[in-house]
Every structure is written in C-alpha cells, then in structure tokens.
C-alpha cells in the first residue's frame, strides 16, 4: 500500500538534505538560523553529561535526588 503523505515527506526530506550536501548537522544549523531570522525563539539546551555507572533512563533513589 502506497501512502502519498509519507512519499511526499520523504521526497521533501531528500531534497532538503541534498541541498545541504547530505550533512544533517549543516541542515539543522541552517534551519535554526532560518527559524531565528523569522523572529521565533530558538532554544539551545545544555549538553547533559552522563553519570558513570547509571543507566541513562534510571530514576534516582529516594533521598538521593
């Protein structure tokens, strides 16, 4: 079964990536610049440093948070 919307999204994604030499980081930077130039707020989150010996999705024990 063909889904026209999925095909359209994939085609657009391919065009955008191709226009940025297939470099995702380059594409993201360009899109963020475009978003910022239109007056929208661009949020940059701090990089989280993983704790040694703890699973990334583990919850802290009570009293240790």
C-alpha positions in Angstrom: 0.0 0.0 0.0 1.4 3.4 -1.0 1.0 6.3 1.3 1.1 9.6 -0.6 1.9 11.7 2.5 4.8 9.5 3.5 6.2 9.7 0.0 5.9 13.5 0.0 7.7 13.8 3.3 10.5 11.5 2.2 10.8 13.4 -1.1 11.0 16.7 0.7 13.5 15.4 3.3 15.7 14.1 0.5 15.6 17.5 -1.3 16.5 19.4 1.9 19.3 17.1 2.7 20.6 17.1 -0.8 20.7 20.9 -0.7 22.9 20.7 2.4 25.3 18.2 0.9 23.7 15.3 2.9 25.1 16.8 6.1 22.4 16.6 8.8 24.3 19.0 11.2 24.7 21.5 8.4 21.0 21.2 7.6 19.9 21.7 11.3 22.1 24.8 11.7 20.6 26.3 8.5 17.1 25.5 9.7 17.8 27.0 13.1 19.2 30.2 11.5 16.1 30.4 9.3 13.9 30.0 12.3 15.8 32.7 14.3 15.7 35.1 11.4 11.9 35.0 11.3 11.6 36.2 14.9 10.9 32.8 16.5 12.7 32.0 19.7 15.4 29.3 19.2 16.2 27.2 22.3 19.6 25.7 22.8 19.7 23.1 25.5 22.8 22.4 27.6 24.5 19.1 26.8 23.9 16.6 29.6 26.9 14.7 31.0 26.0 11.1 31.7 26.7 9.8 35.2 29.2 6.8 35.4 27.6 3.5 36.3 24.0 4.7 35.9 21.6 3.8 33.1 20.6 6.9 31.2 16.9 6.4 31.9 17.3 5.3 35.6 15.5 7.3 38.3 17.4 8.4 41.3 16.6 6.6 44.5 14.5 8.4 47.1 16.6 10.7 49.2 19.5 10.7 46.6 18.0 13.2 44.2 
